[in-house]
Amino acid sequence: MAEHLYKVVPNTAQEKIYRCKVVGNAAATLFVGPRSLKVFVRETCGGGFTLGLDPKQVKKIKLGTRYELHYDDRRLLITPQVFVPSVEGEPRLQVVTVHEYEPKKRWAFRLPFTKGQQVKKHETIGSAAAYGGFVLVLFCVMALPGVGDKLGTAPRIEAALNLMAKNFSDVFKSVRS
């Protein structure tokens, strides 16, 4: 998980549940149906959050309905519990965390000259295709007439392609008949 970009400061007006103010980058995205709303996490506690909303967004949120919240590289399923008194004209909503989803697995393509730094992150869904494309490009470069002859890979690649074409035609003929 990424390093948190915010600081947690104990709240002076503590209730039955211990809440901490969030200071710093508290931006989050709340998905309400097909829409995404920009909200701010104002307080955290063990079971949920207090969100700061735009006054126009209040009527779009129904209490007791489950929504998805993306906050600090986390994906959470939340249920709005109650609207609390607004602070400085910003409506506040207390939500309960129902479920925290597992983080999506990612892989990063690294080049030798980057000293191990990540160049580009890819989601798992397209990672197989991206890796396959990279291998195909490498394969094609090693099969080029000048490069393949100098490396000695051109005859081997040609033999492998001939073998694969023969096997493919045999499979195709057996399925067809």
C-alpha positions, 0 to 999 in steps of 0.5 A: 500500500502507498505511504499515507499523505495525511496526518491523523490528529486526535479530535478534541470533541471526542464522542463514544467512538474515538475519532481522529481529524485528518489533516492534509490530502483528504480527497476521496471519491464516492461512487453513487450509482454511475456518478462519482462525487469528490468528497473529503475525509474529515475524521477517521475511526475504527469503524468508518469515516466522517466525510465532508460534502458539497451542499449540492451532493447531500440530496444524491446520497441516501442513508442506509444504501451501500456505496463504494469509496476510493480513498488513499489507494483503498477501495471500501464498501461503506454505508452512510449512517447519519448527517451530522451538523455542518462545519463552516457550511460543509455538510458532514456525513458519518459512514460505516465501513462494511467491507474493505476490498483487497488491493488490485495486484499490479506489476511494473515494467522495469528497464535496466537503465532505470536502476529498479525504479518503476517505469509504468504500472499496469493492472492485472487484467491487461498485464498478460497482454502487455507481457505477451506484446513485450515478448513478441517485440523481443522475439521479432527483434531477435528474428531480424536478418542482421540482428538474428544472424549476428546473435545466431538466433535467426535459424533457431527462430525459423526452425521454431516457427516452422515446427509451430506451423506444422503442428498448427496445420496438423491440429487444424486438419484433425479438428476439421475432419 
